[in-house]
Amino acid sequence: MSLALVQSRALLGLQSPSVTVEVHLANGLPSFTLVGLADTEVKEARERVRAALQMSGLAFPTNKRITVNLAPADLPKDSGRFDLPIALGILAASGQVDTARLAGHEFAGELSLSGELRPVRGALAMGLAVRGAATRLVLPRASAAEAALVPDATVFGARHLLDVVARFAPLSDEAPAEASGDGFVRMEATPPSVGTPEGPDLIDVKGQTAARRALEIAAAGNHSLLMVGPPGSGKSMLAQRLAGLLPPMTVDEALESAAVASLAGGLAPSRWRQRPTRSPHHSASAVALVGGGSPPRPGEISLAHHGVLFLDELPEFPRAALEALREPMETGHITISRAALACDFPARFQFVAAMNPCPCGWLGSRRRACRCTPDQVARYQGRISGPLLDRIDLQIEVAALDPGELLTAPPGEPSAGPRARAAAARERAQSRQGKPNQALAGAEIDRHAALDAVARGMLDKVAQRLAWSARATHRALRVARTIADLAGSAAIEAAHVAEAVQYRRALPGSAAL
């Protein structure tokens, strides 16, 4: 009888808890048993590992009773990430790999039937779990490139099972002839350089001075934005250019965002430190937006972490999906609870939405008459609940341009100008309070967004007349603070408050927001 222990890691949300793969070989009727709360994908590793060892010219103990335990037994395990540690455990228990040399290493990787290593989800989460530790990760080459983005993480990449076996074979034995010399390499932590943000430029937007100004304020203070206007007025065009006004992410922000993308298998190293923009279709369910499933997977709000979540045709989204956004917009995270476990995903996104004022889209337009009845308008606008609207900082109307103006107007200002002004305003807020203005709460608003008597009186009258809630009043204060930062003013003046009030305008034909 023989026993071998190999270290690996599972995925639980953004966490990557340690898993010990225990492999026991004993005499008896030949069998291959896998235990430890393993999902179907993990149990299928028996066939993949058997074929990979045989196709690689390695001995599979066909005359032994093989028992594999994934400890701890109460932690759910999924995906094919345990193929490589299971294979190494069998080889170590049968003496083909030196058990002592496996110490200090953690392994993960899916095996093909030929022994090739395939990438796995969540490699960046594994890298974050061993950050600063002496543990060394061994992953498939593509996954290792992701994990190597984590500073202070030691990561090795391999292409084939034989490359790993050659590295950890007993010192007295020669490496298998099939192992390539460069198949097992240490991955260098060299994140891609940060360049100019990719994507469309504001120079394509003609006119729309007020909407461009609102977009700049949103970028400067990290504020949420709702644009209301008729079809073809440029709402989607403007929203798609917001990410280009935002500064590159810090290294810690980039790691958090990339870790979520790695869980979904959508990490693109070429977009390192660039803000993501997610634009789900209006048929998306609540689970698609906030996450879910078994095991839980991140939704669109988490994939937009430190980036932009754009919902076009806002009233067309299911009511349950929109209401599920309310708590994450306030807290910056989402907890998905299931009977066996609960996973917490980050969701600090910048919310941008666009909608028509009515079903036909022409309510309030001077160019075309609206054909909707008051009841139809009320039902359409009523799909957006008051509490959700209350959480949106900037609410503006985007008027349609006349065809003549559209054809003759000069190109708009490029994104470089608003980006620079927004970055300067963000820097003022960061040096003053250590966070964007949108994140101010409680006593921080009183301290950093204090008003003089004139500005306070103006805001009080507006709040009373429009029946604003305390949340709406605070959001107007945060917007006024951002406008003052854009103007380079240390104090919030009455003009800043007046402009902030204009960005909480009513939908045509509805009560004040």
FIRODREN-860793 format. One record per residue (C-alpha): x, y, z; residue in one letter. Coordinates in Angstrom, 3 decimals. Example, Ala and Ser with C-alpha at 12.3 -4.5 7.8 and 13.67 -1.06 7.14 Angstrom:
REM FIRODREN-860793
         c1         c2         c3   type
     12.300     -4.500      7.800      a
     13.670     -1.060      7.140      s
//
This chain:
REM FIRODREN-860793
         c1         c2         c3   type
      0.000      0.000      0.000      m
      1.150      3.597     -0.670      s
     -0.213      7.097     -0.139      l
      0.645     10.365     -1.931      a
     -0.497     13.921     -1.218      l
     -0.638     16.642     -3.884      v
     -1.774     20.217     -3.229      q
     -4.271     22.056     -5.433      s
     -6.949     24.736     -5.145      r
    -10.703     24.936     -5.750      a
    -12.837     27.933     -6.699      l
    -15.426     29.472     -4.394      l
    -16.457     32.796     -5.886      g
    -13.293     34.890     -6.033      l
    -11.754     32.803     -3.273      q
     -9.464     29.879     -4.060      s
     -9.381     27.586     -0.999      p
     -6.679     24.970     -0.676      s
     -7.482     21.346     -1.587      v
     -5.363     18.311     -0.743      t
     -5.553     15.519     -3.320      v
     -4.933     12.243     -1.457      e
     -4.200      9.187     -3.615      v
     -4.117      5.725     -2.056      h
     -3.005      2.587     -3.894      l
     -3.851     -0.799     -2.342      a
     -4.080     -4.432     -3.346      n
     -7.488     -5.777     -4.217      g
     -9.928     -5.811     -7.064      l
     -8.883     -3.149     -9.619      p
    -10.981      0.014     -9.239      s
    -10.713      3.792     -9.426      f
    -12.830      5.592     -6.809      t
    -13.001      9.385     -6.469      l
    -14.576     10.941     -3.333      v
    -14.736     14.369     -1.689      g
    -17.913     16.157     -2.871      l
    -16.760     16.093     -6.496      a
    -18.980     17.352     -9.305      d
    -19.637     15.285    -12.432      t
    -16.838     17.083    -14.295      e
    -14.378     16.102    -11.564      v
    -15.512     12.461    -11.476      k
    -14.939     12.233    -15.228      e
    -11.248     12.852    -14.474      a
    -10.894      9.090    -13.926      r
    -11.176      8.415    -17.648      e
     -9.136     11.437    -18.718      r
     -6.292     10.627    -16.316      v
     -6.210      6.948    -17.289      r
     -5.990      7.740    -21.007      a
     -3.489     10.587    -20.538      a
     -1.079      8.410    -18.547      l
     -1.251      5.561    -21.036      q
     -0.917      7.791    -24.108      m
      2.093      9.530    -22.507      s
      3.924      6.223    -22.037      g
      3.557      6.295    -18.254      l
      2.506      3.273    -16.200      a
     -1.067      3.246    -14.935      f
     -1.554      0.840    -11.988      p
     -4.263     -1.295    -13.577      t
     -3.941     -4.055    -10.959      n
     -4.439     -1.757     -7.941      k
     -7.375     -0.411     -6.006      r
     -7.081      3.382     -6.476      i
     -8.856      5.756     -4.074      t
     -8.656      9.516     -4.601      v
     -9.945     11.855     -1.889      n
    -10.319     15.618     -2.419      l
    -10.071     17.161      1.039      a
    -11.795     18.929      2.703      p
    -14.778     16.732      1.922      a
    -17.409     19.451      2.557      d
    -15.986     21.880     -0.032      l
    -17.663     21.620     -3.463      p
    -15.276     20.925     -6.352      k
    -16.023     21.457    -10.008      d
    -14.360     21.612    -13.444      s
    -11.388     19.633    -14.720      g
     -8.762     21.544    -12.716      r
     -7.977     18.476    -10.590      f
     -6.900     16.260    -13.525      d
     -3.233     17.202    -13.205      l
     -2.933     16.792     -9.397      p
     -4.804     13.458     -9.558      i
     -2.444     12.200    -12.254      a
      0.606     13.344    -10.286      l
     -0.788     11.705     -7.145      g
     -1.126      8.354     -8.939      i
      2.393      8.686    -10.345      l
      3.791      9.634     -6.921      a
      2.019      6.769     -5.173      a
      3.386      4.336     -7.775      s
      6.935      5.713     -7.499      g
      7.159      7.407    -10.912      q
      7.305     10.895     -9.391      v
      9.276     11.964     -6.304      d
      6.758     12.841     -3.598      t
      9.289     14.960     -1.697      a
      9.915     17.163     -4.746      r
      6.178     17.928     -5.004      l
      6.285     19.710     -1.638      a
      5.869     23.469     -1.866      g
      4.005     23.258     -5.199      h
      0.314     23.507     -6.052      e
     -1.065     22.075     -9.280      f
     -4.135     22.630    -11.432      a
     -4.901     21.777    -15.031      g
     -7.222     19.808    -17.276      e
     -5.781     16.877    -19.189      l
     -6.624     15.911    -22.729      s
     -6.619     12.225    -23.625      l
     -3.177     12.698    -25.186      s
     -1.722     14.300    -22.059      g
     -1.802     17.910    -23.261      e
     -2.607     20.464    -20.547      l
     -5.644     22.644    -21.156      r
     -6.302     25.983    -19.415      p
     -8.651     26.263    -16.453      v
    -10.898     29.024    -15.135      r
     -9.878     31.175    -12.193      g
     -6.102     31.042    -12.618      a
     -5.820     34.645    -11.472      l
     -7.768     33.844     -8.289      a
     -5.255     31.089     -7.575      m
     -2.420     33.539     -8.122      g
     -3.977     35.991     -5.693      l
     -4.373     33.195     -3.121      a
     -0.621     32.455     -3.099      v
      0.483     36.073     -3.475      r
      3.544     36.721     -1.327      g
      3.796     33.083     -0.193      a
      6.590     30.591     -0.860      a
      4.159     28.287     -2.663      t
      4.793     27.747     -6.357      r
      1.906     27.289     -8.792      l
      2.130     24.852    -11.705      v
     -0.518     25.497    -14.349      l
     -1.135     25.024    -18.076      p
      0.797     27.594    -20.058      r
     -2.209     29.802    -20.938      a
     -3.479     29.805    -17.344      s
      0.010     30.447    -16.008      a
      0.219     33.606    -18.114      a
     -2.888     34.885    -16.302      e
     -1.662     33.965    -12.827      a
      1.722     35.581    -13.532      a
      0.003     38.976    -13.679      l
     -0.123     38.842     -9.859      v
      2.966     40.475     -8.336      p
      4.904     38.342     -5.842      d
      3.424     35.079     -7.148      a
      5.734     32.297     -8.351      t
      4.093     30.592    -11.328      v
      5.322     27.859    -13.661      f
      3.676     26.900    -16.941      g
      3.683     23.521    -18.697      a
      2.348     22.306    -22.034      r
      2.169     18.548    -21.456      h
      1.917     16.098    -18.586      l
      5.362     14.769    -19.511      l
      6.864     18.225    -18.939      d
      5.631     18.168    -15.339      v
      6.715     14.563    -14.809      v
     10.209     15.385    -16.106      a
     10.457     18.198    -13.582      r
      9.433     16.102    -10.575      f
     10.803     12.686    -11.527      a
     13.113     10.971     -8.998      p
     16.611     12.398     -9.290      l
     18.067      8.979     -9.992      s
     15.863      8.488    -13.050      d
     16.166     10.096    -16.439      e
     13.401     12.313    -17.739      a
     11.087     10.691    -20.314      p
     12.393     11.128    -23.827      a
      9.184     12.818    -24.987      e
      9.544     15.735    -22.563      a
     10.526     18.959    -24.314      s
     13.255     21.125    -22.850      g
     11.198     24.312    -22.801      d
      7.896     22.703    -21.839      g
      8.189     23.655    -18.149      f
      9.118     27.318    -17.650      v
      8.733     29.990    -15.024      r
      6.312     32.697    -16.113      m
      7.572     36.237    -15.642      e
      5.258     38.772    -14.025      a
      5.351     41.297    -16.863      t
      1.898     42.845    -17.312      p
      1.251     44.374    -20.730      p
      1.973     48.063    -21.046      s
     -0.917     50.448    -20.530      v
     -1.708     52.426    -23.643      g
     -4.398     54.832    -24.725      t
     -7.886     53.479    -23.936      p
     -9.322     51.639    -26.889      e
    -12.811     52.211    -28.197      g
    -14.840     54.929    -29.898      p
    -13.940     58.600    -29.459      d
    -16.160     61.555    -28.563      l
    -15.003     63.325    -31.711      i
    -17.701     61.328    -33.527      d
    -20.460     63.002    -31.474      v
    -21.738     66.206    -33.065      k
    -23.632     68.704    -30.971      g
    -25.174     67.367    -27.737      q
    -23.269     69.848    -25.586      t
    -25.337     69.164    -22.465      a
    -25.027     65.390    -22.824      a
    -21.263     65.618    -23.346      r
    -21.006     67.749    -20.228      r
    -22.986     65.188    -18.229      a
    -20.721     62.439    -19.544      l
    -17.660     64.377    -18.385      e
    -19.165     64.881    -14.918      i
    -20.000     61.188    -14.721      a
    -16.392     60.281    -15.591      a
    -14.961     62.793    -13.106      a
    -17.002     61.650    -10.122      g
    -17.802     58.028    -11.031      n
    -21.511     58.930    -11.118      h
    -24.339     56.835    -12.569      s
    -26.148     58.273    -15.585      l
    -29.559     57.901    -17.241      l
    -30.134     59.360    -20.711      m
    -33.698     59.832    -21.963      v
    -34.444     60.809    -25.536      g
    -36.102     59.864    -28.818      p
    -34.711     57.183    -31.126      p
    -31.545     58.154    -32.947      g
    -30.617     61.019    -30.626      s
    -27.222     59.486    -29.825      g
    -27.810     57.953    -26.373      k
    -26.060     54.658    -27.106      s
    -23.304     56.469    -28.990      m
    -22.572     58.620    -25.943      l
    -22.719     55.730    -23.473      a
    -20.229     53.672    -25.477      q
    -17.693     56.485    -25.137      r
    -17.790     56.824    -21.356      l
    -15.141     54.166    -20.724      a
    -12.733     56.144    -22.911      g
    -12.998     59.093    -20.496      l
    -12.053     57.035    -17.446      l
     -8.446     56.750    -16.234      p
     -6.569     53.425    -16.376      p
     -7.165     51.160    -13.413      m
     -4.616     50.869    -10.632      t
     -2.782     47.552    -10.349      v
     -5.025     46.376     -7.490      d
     -8.176     47.375     -9.397      e
     -6.882     45.648    -12.519      a
     -6.199     42.454    -10.567      l
     -9.718     42.447     -9.098      e
    -11.332     43.066    -12.478      s
     -9.135     40.507    -14.230      a
     -9.830     37.903    -11.526      a
    -13.579     38.179    -12.172      v
    -13.012     37.963    -15.931      a
    -10.821     34.893    -15.367      s
    -13.687     33.168    -13.530      l
    -15.840     33.648    -16.631      a
    -13.046     32.647    -18.991      g
    -12.995     36.061    -20.669      g
     -9.691     37.581    -19.528      l
     -7.915     39.503    -22.309      a
     -4.332     40.447    -21.296      p
     -4.263     43.012    -24.130      s
     -6.840     45.088    -22.194      r
     -4.801     45.122    -18.999      w
     -5.808     48.084    -16.750      r
     -8.454     49.267    -19.227      q
    -11.970     49.710    -17.911      r
    -14.398     47.041    -19.116      p
    -17.763     47.958    -20.663      t
    -20.570     45.430    -20.426      r
    -23.717     45.872    -22.530      s
    -26.131     42.981    -21.888      p
    -29.209     42.620    -24.082      h
    -32.514     43.700    -22.577      h
    -33.686     40.070    -22.543      s
    -31.084     39.273    -19.849      a
    -32.491     37.694    -16.700      s
    -31.779     38.655    -13.107      a
    -29.328     35.747    -12.826      v
    -27.470     36.926    -15.940      a
    -27.121     40.407    -14.439      l
    -26.220     39.681    -10.813      v
    -24.836     36.154    -11.130      g
    -25.964     32.748     -9.976      g
    -26.016     29.124    -10.982      g
    -24.521     26.121     -9.246      s
    -21.703     26.615     -8.577      p
    -22.286     30.390     -8.536      p
    -20.791     32.332    -11.440      r
    -20.341     36.115    -11.686      p
    -22.965     38.117    -13.563      g
    -22.708     41.202    -15.742      e
    -22.472     43.584    -12.782      i
    -19.376     41.735    -11.516      s
    -17.839     41.479    -14.982      l
    -18.223     45.285    -15.116      a
    -16.313     45.681    -11.814      h
    -14.304     48.946    -11.946      h
    -15.834     49.550    -15.374      g
    -19.102     50.538    -17.036      v
    -22.402     48.650    -17.089      l
    -24.560     49.997    -19.926      f
    -28.223     49.011    -20.116      l
    -29.823     50.178    -23.350      d
    -33.630     50.219    -23.627      e
    -33.845     50.220    -19.819      l
    -37.641     49.745    -19.485      p
    -37.476     46.610    -21.641      e
    -35.430     44.731    -19.033      f
    -37.396     42.392    -16.740      p
    -38.559     44.173    -13.592      r
    -36.902     41.576    -11.333      a
    -33.558     42.084    -13.110      a
    -33.650     45.857    -12.625      l
    -34.685     45.637     -8.974      e
    -31.779     43.259     -8.332      a
    -29.405     46.129     -9.193      l
    -30.484     48.316     -6.301      r
    -28.355     46.823     -3.512      e
    -25.155     46.339     -5.579      p
    -25.346     49.969     -6.738      m
    -25.159     51.009     -3.074      e
    -22.809     48.393     -1.588      t
    -20.450     47.576     -4.463      g
    -20.739     43.805     -4.058      h
    -23.259     40.991     -4.485      i
    -23.670     37.910     -2.292      t
    -25.143     34.845     -4.006      i
    -26.496     32.415     -1.416      s
    -27.263     28.770     -2.015      r
    -28.232     25.980      0.363      a
    -24.685     24.616      0.557      a
    -22.605     27.778      0.199      l
    -22.563     31.542     -0.294      a
    -20.250     33.390     -2.696      c
    -19.421     37.082     -2.616      d
    -18.519     38.825     -5.873      f
    -17.355     42.450     -6.271      p
    -19.690     44.724     -8.229      a
    -18.413     48.290     -8.037      r
    -19.551     49.342    -11.495      f
    -20.483     52.681    -13.068      q
    -24.106     52.399    -14.141      f
    -25.192     54.004    -17.438      v
    -28.649     53.528    -18.938      a
    -30.595     54.815    -21.930      a
    -34.308     54.802    -22.638      m
    -37.031     56.360    -24.758      n
    -39.551     58.615    -22.999      p
    -42.509     56.522    -24.208      c
    -43.243     53.372    -26.259      p
    -43.131     55.213    -29.608      c
    -40.168     57.284    -28.434      g
    -41.381     60.754    -29.455      w
    -42.961     62.133    -26.286      l
    -41.845     65.737    -25.819      g
    -40.214     65.933    -29.243      s
    -40.676     69.042    -31.395      r
    -39.938     67.148    -34.606      r
    -42.565     64.441    -34.458      r
    -45.860     63.899    -32.637      a
    -46.219     61.211    -29.992      c
    -48.929     58.635    -30.695      r
    -49.012     57.093    -27.201      c
    -51.900     57.520    -24.794      t
    -51.262     58.831    -21.259      p
    -51.892     55.340    -19.871      d
    -49.336     53.819    -22.210      q
    -46.771     56.451    -21.215      v
    -47.464     55.889    -17.518      a
    -47.125     52.103    -17.821      r
    -43.933     52.409    -19.858      y
    -42.233     54.813    -17.486      q
    -43.597     52.874    -14.503      g
    -41.411     49.914    -15.436      r
    -38.558     51.845    -13.817      i
    -39.233     51.915    -10.093      s
    -38.810     55.043     -8.016      g
    -36.150     53.518     -5.729      p
    -34.011     52.605     -8.743      l
    -34.339     56.080    -10.276      l
    -33.496     57.551     -6.891      d
    -30.106     55.808     -7.042      r
    -29.105     57.340    -10.397      i
    -27.049     60.514     -9.930      d
    -27.420     62.138    -13.357      l
    -30.723     62.035    -15.253      q
    -30.721     64.024    -18.487      i
    -32.736     64.466    -21.664      e
    -30.938     63.950    -24.972      v
    -32.728     65.817    -27.735      a
    -32.564     64.682    -31.356      a
    -30.559     66.849    -33.736      l
    -32.093     68.336    -36.870      d
    -30.782     66.665    -40.047      p
    -29.313     69.945    -41.246      g
    -27.442     70.467    -37.977      e
    -26.183     66.904    -38.051      l
    -24.761     67.287    -41.565      l
    -23.170     70.711    -41.112      t
    -22.001     70.632    -37.496      a
    -18.217     70.367    -37.015      p
    -16.723     67.299    -35.287      p
    -16.960     67.306    -31.504      g
    -14.094     67.674    -29.062      e
    -11.935     64.503    -28.943      p
    -12.041     62.355    -25.828      s
     -8.546     63.461    -24.812      a
     -9.801     66.837    -23.519      g
    -12.657     65.575    -21.295      p
    -10.455     62.680    -20.177      r
     -7.755     65.051    -18.961      a
    -10.245     67.299    -17.153      r
    -11.975     64.309    -15.557      a
     -8.613     62.897    -14.443      a
     -7.670     66.213    -12.837      a
    -11.002     66.334    -10.977      a
    -10.569     62.734     -9.830      r
     -7.106     63.579     -8.549      e
     -8.483     66.479     -6.515      r
    -11.105     64.206     -4.962      a
     -8.551     61.472     -4.297      q
     -6.132     63.820     -2.553      s
     -8.943     65.357     -0.510      r
    -10.887     62.292      0.609      q
     -9.189     59.195     -0.833      g
    -12.166     58.098     -2.958      k
    -14.387     59.314     -5.836      p
    -17.162     61.752     -4.971      n
    -19.822     59.162     -5.750      q
    -18.553     57.041     -2.836      a
    -18.974     59.785     -0.207      l
    -21.354     58.742      2.557      a
    -22.643     59.972      5.913      g
    -20.337     62.366      7.712      a
    -18.016     62.485      4.695      e
    -20.672     64.427      2.750      i
    -20.966     66.978      5.551      d
    -17.196     67.357      5.700      r
    -16.240     67.406      2.008      h
    -19.456     68.711      0.389      a
    -20.398     71.494      2.788      a
    -22.433     74.401      1.360      l
    -22.531     78.082      2.149      d
    -25.819     79.722      3.173      a
    -26.864     80.708     -0.369      v
    -26.171     77.306     -1.901      a
    -27.805     75.529      1.050      r
    -30.945     77.603      0.736      g
    -31.159     76.934     -3.004      m
    -30.789     73.177     -2.560      l
    -33.338     73.127      0.249      d
    -35.956     74.909     -1.876      k
    -35.409     72.568     -4.819      v
    -35.576     69.471     -2.624      a
    -38.807     70.666     -1.027      q
    -40.444     71.592     -4.312      r
    -39.505     68.357     -6.115      l
    -40.119     66.162     -3.045      a
    -36.635     64.691     -3.126      w
    -35.679     61.944     -0.712      s
    -32.619     62.244      1.505      a
    -30.788     59.934     -0.913      r
    -31.620     62.159     -3.895      a
    -30.459     65.255     -2.000      t
    -27.169     63.608     -1.092      h
    -26.636     62.520     -4.681      r
    -27.177     66.080     -5.882      a
    -24.577     67.196     -3.323      l
    -22.061     64.653     -4.634      r
    -22.643     65.836     -8.211      v
    -22.193     69.456     -7.112      a
    -18.907     68.460     -5.443      r
    -17.725     66.930     -8.739      t
    -18.743     70.036    -10.702      i
    -16.737     72.151     -8.264      a
    -13.731     69.856     -8.723      d
    -13.988     70.225    -12.501      l
    -13.985     73.985    -12.023      a
    -10.979     73.764     -9.692      g
    -12.976     75.243     -6.812      s
    -12.291     74.187     -3.227      a
    -15.813     75.235     -2.135      a
    -19.181     74.325     -3.615      i
    -20.833     77.486     -4.886      e
    -24.441     78.232     -5.772      a
    -23.684     77.890     -9.493      a
    -22.402     74.375     -8.937      h
    -25.556     73.433     -7.039      v
    -27.747     74.951     -9.754      a
    -26.027     72.879    -12.441      e
    -26.281     69.705    -10.334      a
    -30.024     70.274     -9.933      v
    -30.433     70.420    -13.703      q
    -29.085     66.884    -13.977      y
    -32.030     65.399    -12.080      r
    -34.727     66.417    -14.563      r
    -38.092     64.761    -14.995      a
    -39.143     62.386    -17.709      l
    -41.542     64.091    -20.125      p
    -45.073     63.626    -18.904      g
    -44.015     62.128    -15.548      s
    -43.569     63.344    -12.034      a
    -40.213     64.785    -11.048      a
    -37.559     62.172    -10.464      l
//
